[in-house]
Amino acid sequence: MIEKVTKPIQKELEIFDKRYKVALSTDVKLLLKISNYILKNTGKRIRPILLLLVSKLLGEINEKTYSSCILIELLHTATLIHDDVIDDASFRRGKFSINNLWKNKIAVLAGDFLLSKGLSLGLKDNDINILAYTSKAVEKISEGEIFQIQKSRDLDLNEKDYYNIISRKTGSLFACCFQLAAVSNGIHSKKKMESLYNMGLKFGMIFQIKDDILDYSSSDITGKIMGNDLKESKINLPLLLAIKNFSFLERQKVYYILKKKQKKKEDIYYVNNLVKKKNGISLSEMKMYSLKKELINDLTIFSDSVYKTALIQLTQLIIDRKK
């Protein structure tokens, strides 16, 4: 499926891959070792793919587009490294995390290195808009993370809070892809930017909801640790939607488990089974498809093309992914 999505931009994606590798180069041996490990275990490159497709939809792919793609991927990778430190995660995409292999101090500095590399790359194109949009995205990601920690401690998350968190934490970087695609094509209209930003937000929200759903899947399939959100006392969408259908005693037991510092395996399985039984997964899937429908409707402002088709296929790929 990913091959279908990337077919219209295959040549451009290969150029991005080469330039991304160059961007990670350094003469510090330990950093180079970490950079090579990152390159070896890179993800699906969904954000650069999205940025390239939107750029083609808006006009063309140029030097600013490539710089923006590298910048976005560097920022994304930096936030993942920092997330793993915050969450004390041992694995990322089924492989050892940076903090597991090189400890927290090195991992934080490696994330900072990628972040500074990305920002210096933004300066290279001498376009203040590139830095303005990416800096705002990083700001929103940080706000989302801290707001989520606050809500996890208070255990008073509602749906409005949840969508606020994911629109900042995940949606903002996807939305930034749309903004940078516009900037690279000389589009600065406030109305168009708002429209594109909202499309990107929906992409990101679909991605995060799917991530939440995968938290209830077996780790040998997803490469993730089942119940990871629960272990960190995070209330994700399937749990949030299922809670409405819990009995009083079920709700009390789940909140008791969430408050525990150490969750046992039986705690994880209890909540996992209860969320599935009370339709948390199916209700979350309905929300994903509702967002996809909105997104397809938003894309009607563009003429039909292979790039528009690829964007819709990418949305379905995000929904169908197993990890």
Buried (B, 14 or more C-beta within 10 A) or exposed (E): EBEEBBEBBEEBBEBBBEBBBEBBEBEEEEBEEBBEBBEEBBBBBBBBBBBBBBBBBBBEBBEBBBBBBBBBBBBBBBBBBBBBBBBEBEBBBEEBBBBBBBEBEBBBBBBEBBBEBBBEBBEEBEBEBBBEBBBBBBEBBBBBBEBBBEBBEEEEBEEEBBBBBBBBBBBBBBBBBBBBBBBBBEBEEEEBBEBBBBBBBBBBBBBBBBBBBBBBBEBEEBBBBBBBBBBBBBBBBBBBBBBEBBEEEBBEBBEEBBEEEEBEEEBBEBBBEBBBEBBBBEBBBEBBEEBBEBBBEBBEEEEEEEBBBBBBBBBBBBBEBEB
